Amino acid sequence: MTTGFKPVDHRYDDALSRVSWDAFERLVAEHYRSLGYEVVHVGTGGGTHRTDGGIDLKLLRGQETVVVQCKHWNCWKVPHNDVHQLIGVMHTAGATGAIVITSGEFTRAAIEAAAKFRHIRLIDGKTVRAMLGPVEEPAMPHTTLDDLPSWIREARRPARSRASRGPLVAAAGAIITMTAVLAMLYSYYIGEIHRARVSLLQATVSRTAQAARPILAPAMPPVLTSSKPMSSFNGRPAIVHDTPMNKADIAAWEKKNAESMRILEKTTPSLP
């Protein structure tokens, strides 16, 4: 969105249009030093200030104090708002004059506003090029402020009041808060997913181990052994005697065994 900004009638394409905004401020400062002014670089381009307070340069010579605002704009015309703001700054700073310098153009409203105050001067792109003369081509072209999207331009502009900063600060705070919440949720769910995967892996390993466990044959019943000698009958093992048997016992046992065999032969049908 470019609401409130008007495009220039002529867009410059030269070395001055390609220098950075802070280099543009330094070129202007060097020009006024060459005219005998003591130049105080109070803007952010000086490298030590976070905001410019509406002033980039302060020119001092004798009883003369001039405040300067530099606008390195090549695409959009500088509106009347900047002129009125500098007039207010001039009175606050107790300056005897004010200058607005742009590498581009001013709107008609800005020119008319400046015409009402004899202590303010506007210098447009054509005039500033005549002032500075040839400018060395920068090693790497820089994007000027007005080449950027409007929301970046507004964020880059120095805050004039606490109210004007409010929406930007609130938006930045909301973004930071949302980012923190999303990071916490991400960490929580990643942890839950990790714990679930570990539990599933442990259960799978347990089932696999149980399935791979060898099936043991049932324990064999204990074999009863005896240190007593085993008697035999007709070459076959007989019972284990826990007590010694005499000849009479053996004869009686053999007799009973023979009788049992006869009974078994009578009661068992013969096979064909």
Buried (B, 14 or more C-beta within 10 A) or exposed (E): EEEEBBEBEEEBEBBBBBBBBBBBBBBBBEBBEEEEBEBBBBBBBBEEBEEBBBBBBBBBEEEEBBBBBBBBBBBBBBBBBBBBBBBEBBEEBEBBBBBBBBBBBBBEBBBEBBEEBEBBBBBBBEEBBEBBEEBEEEEEEBEBBBBBEBEEBBEEBBEBEEEEEEEBEEEEEEEEEEEEEEEEEEEEEEEEEEEEEEEEEEEEEEEEEEEEEEEEEEEEEEEEEEEEEEEEEEEEEBEEEEEEEEEEEEEEBEEEEEEEEEEEEEEEEEEE
